[in-house]
Amino acid sequence: MNQSILVWDLPTRVFHWSLVCAFAGAMITADSHRLLLAHAVCGYLLLLLVGFRLVWGIAGSRYARFSEFVRGPTAVITHLRSLFGGNPARHVGHNPAGAVAIIGLLVLGGVAATSGLATLNSIGGKPMKEFHESVGNIMLALAIAHLLGVIVTSFLLRENLVLSMFTGCKGGAPEYAVKTNHGLIALLLLIVLAVFAWALAQGQLPTLLDPATVAEKMSKEHHHRKHDE
């Protein structure tokens, strides 16, 4: 008998919505030289979040672990066929297609963040900057495709999957429920993210995000834009 059970632990949900915010912030600030520092902070947080998810994909609760939801090409194709056929199979955790999107977003997030840091450090010149922008756009396209997949699956299964990533609960048999919410881990993650963002913004960490570096970078970009105009 199905009932509302805990599927997504709190660290997984905190990671998910923090990643959404960090990536959205990075995209919003991408074309503004005045918001370069904010863009860089979002990139650092994105990298930190990807690192956390890799660890949590091994040490986390049942449905957060990669071993639980990562499947081979056959399973992915089978699920996509069922989805396009209007009768997708129901999974308590991530479905095979969603797993592909998650792994893709983690990989692209890591590449986007590291290439962004290289660009900030003037490594690789214009080709690196264009690569960074291309990876960001590909990640945006994948995120949109993932969201559309979630919406379609929610409609076909008559289950609000977006809401479940807020509440952590989905319908299922009691024996499939996650036993603990790992609230302390989630709190520590939030504290680390907040402290890290504050320290970066204040130039308190040994990075190239000190005010002088950012001001110089902003000035150069502004000069180049004026020259191009």
Secondary structure as UniProt FT lines:
FT   STRAND          3..6
FT   HELIX           10..28
FT   TURN            29..31
FT   HELIX           33..35
FT   HELIX           36..59
FT   HELIX           62..64
FT   HELIX           66..69
FT   HELIX           73..84
FT   TURN            85..86
FT   HELIX           96..120
FT   TURN            121..122
FT   HELIX           125..157
FT   HELIX           161..167
FT   STRAND          169..172
FT   HELIX           174..176
FT   HELIX           183..201
FT   TURN            202..203
FT   HELIX           211..228
//
